[in-house]
Amino acid sequence: MIQINFLAILFAALMPLLTRFIWYSPQVFGKIWMREAGLDEDKMKGANMGVIFISSVVLSVLIGMFLQFVTIHQFGAVGMVGGNPDLAKPSFTAFMQDYGTAFRSFGHGALHSFMAGIFFVLPLISINAMFERKSWKYALINAAYWTITITIMGGIICGWYAIDGFNWVTQK
């Protein structure tokens, strides 16, 4: 059975806050994003930041749970046997012994998460932006933020598959 590293997911769930702090700072894209979103300093001050931060982490945990299935191919193998490896044929056990940690690295997870950003996040945000009558600049700033963020998250989740093990690159 594939072990879920909840510590990796929780750590990865903090990445959206960190990347948001940098990405949406006034020195990077903050001023442009506020203008394109139709926001100003007064509108930004009225929020309960504690609720926003806690909600962001909780929702980011959900993103992390999903990214496991995008980045860790062994979940697909477990799915092929109905989710219960104990009921699988002996060939499944042999397969998992040979390939149970194959392609489990930061680089591999980052690659698949980056592709999810380009082929899933970008279209979703762009479609919403078009219906909200927002500019392409607004859509691209937000889509790039999420693509970079989930790239980092997916890398962490895929590469940190055990409490004592982290792989930056796929082992040969």
C-alpha positions in Angstrom: 0.0 0.0 0.0 1.2 3.5 -0.8 1.9 5.5 2.3 0.6 9.1 2.3 3.1 11.5 3.8 0.8 13.9 5.5 3.8 16.0 6.7 4.8 16.5 3.1 1.3 17.6 2.2 1.1 20.0 5.1 4.5 21.5 4.2 3.5 21.8 0.6 0.2 23.4 1.7 2.2 26.3 3.1 3.8 27.0 -0.3 0.8 29.0 -1.6 1.1 31.5 1.2 4.8 31.8 0.7 4.6 32.2 -3.1 1.6 34.6 -2.8 3.6 36.8 -0.4 6.3 37.1 -3.1 4.2 37.0 -6.3 1.6 39.6 -5.2 4.0 41.9 -3.4 4.1 45.5 -4.8 7.6 44.9 -6.1 6.6 41.9 -8.3 3.0 41.8 -9.6 0.9 43.2 -6.7 0.3 46.7 -8.1 -0.5 45.4 -11.6 -2.8 42.6 -10.2 -4.7 45.1 -7.9 -5.3 47.4 -10.9 -6.4 44.5 -13.2 -8.6 43.1 -10.4 -10.3 46.4 -9.7 -9.0 46.6 -6.1 -7.4 49.3 -4.1 -5.7 49.7 -0.7 -9.0 50.4 1.1 -10.7 47.2 -0.2 -7.7 45.2 0.7 -7.7 46.4 4.3 -11.2 45.2 5.2 -10.4 41.5 5.3 -9.9 39.1 8.2 -6.5 37.9 7.4 -6.5 35.2 10.0 -9.5 33.5 8.4 -8.0 34.0 5.0 -4.7 32.4 6.0 -6.3 29.4 7.8 -8.8 28.8 5.0 -5.9 29.0 2.5 -3.9 26.3 4.3 -7.0 24.1 4.6 -7.8 24.5 0.9 -4.1 24.0 0.0 -4.2 20.7 1.8 -6.9 19.6 -0.5 -4.8 20.7 -3.5 -1.9 18.7 -2.1 -4.1 15.6 -1.7 -5.1 15.9 -5.3 -1.5 16.5 -6.5 -0.5 13.1 -5.2 -2.5 11.5 -7.9 -1.0 13.8 -10.5 2.6 13.2 -9.5 2.8 9.7 -8.0 2.2 7.1 -10.6 2.1 4.3 -8.1 -1.4 5.5 -7.1 -2.5 4.5 -10.6 -1.1 1.0 -10.1 -3.0 0.6 -6.9 -6.1 1.8 -8.6 -5.7 -0.9 -11.2 -6.2 -3.5 -8.5 -9.3 -1.8 -7.1 -7.5 0.0 -4.3 -6.7 -3.0 -2.2 -3.3 -4.5 -2.9 -4.0 -7.4 -0.6 -6.5 -8.7 -3.2 -4.1 -8.3 -6.1 -2.3 -11.0 -8.0 1.4 -11.8 -7.0 2.5 -10.0 -10.1 1.3 -6.7 -8.6 3.5 -7.3 -5.5 6.5 -8.0 -7.7 5.8 -4.9 -9.8 5.5 -2.7 -6.7 8.8 -4.1 -5.3 10.5 -3.2 -8.6 8.8 0.1 -9.2 7.3 1.2 -5.9 9.6 4.3 -5.7 10.2 4.8 -9.4 10.0 8.4 -10.5 9.5 9.6 -7.0 11.5 12.9 -7.0 11.1 16.6 -6.7 11.9 17.0 -10.4 9.4 14.5 -11.5 6.6 15.8 -9.3 7.4 19.4 -10.4 7.3 18.4 -14.1 3.8 16.8 -13.8 2.5 19.6 -11.7 3.8 22.2 -14.1 2.0 20.4 -16.9 -1.2 20.4 -14.8 -0.7 24.2 -14.4 -0.4 24.7 -18.2 -3.1 22.3 -19.3 -5.6 22.6 -16.4 -5.1 25.7 -14.3 -4.4 28.2 -17.1 -7.5 27.3 -19.0 -9.7 27.4 -15.8 -8.4 30.8 -14.7 -8.6 32.2 -18.3 -12.2 31.0 -18.8 -13.2 32.6 -15.5 -11.4 35.8 -16.3 -13.1 36.1 -19.7 -16.6 35.7 -18.1 -15.6 38.1 -15.4 -14.5 40.6 -18.1 -11.0 40.7 -16.7 -7.9 41.3 -18.8 -5.5 38.7 -20.1 -2.9 40.3 -17.9 -5.1 39.5 -14.9 -5.5 35.9 -16.1 -1.9 35.3 -16.8 -0.7 36.8 -13.5 -3.0 34.4 -11.6 -2.4 31.4 -13.8 1.3 31.8 -13.6 1.1 32.2 -9.8 -0.8 28.9 -9.5 1.3 27.1 -12.0 4.5 28.0 -10.1 2.9 27.2 -6.8 1.6 23.8 -7.7 4.9 23.0 -9.5 6.7 23.5 -6.1 3.9 21.7 -4.2 3.9 18.7 -6.5 7.7 18.5 -6.3 7.6 18.4 -2.6 4.8 15.8 -2.4 6.4 13.5 -5.0 9.9 13.8 -3.8 9.3 13.5 0.0 7.7 10.0 0.0 9.1 9.0 3.5 9.7 10.9 6.6 13.4 10.2 6.3 13.8 10.4 2.5 13.7 13.1 -0.1 14.8 12.8 -3.6 15.6 15.9 -5.7 16.0 13.9 -9.0 14.8 10.5 -10.2 17.2 7.7 -9.3 18.8 5.9 -12.2 
